[in-house]
Amino acid sequence: MLFLRREEGQGLVEYALVLVLVAVVIIAILTLLGPQIGNVFSKITSGLG
């Protein structure tokens, strides 16, 4: 029983690390592409108006 608890805890830590890595990658992409995405939406809204 003790070994199962350790493995479950280890699995949760691995999932948490993967989620943190995905979050960091998404933040980096949005930081790099944010201004370009903003420009696209500005052109779309100005075209509609």
HURAUR-V888678 format. One record per helix or strand. SS is the DSSP state (hx for helix, st for strand). FROM is the first residue (numbers start at 0). TO is the last residue. Records with the same first field share a line. If there is no record, write none. Layout:
SS=FROM-TO, FROM-TO
This chain:
hx=1-47
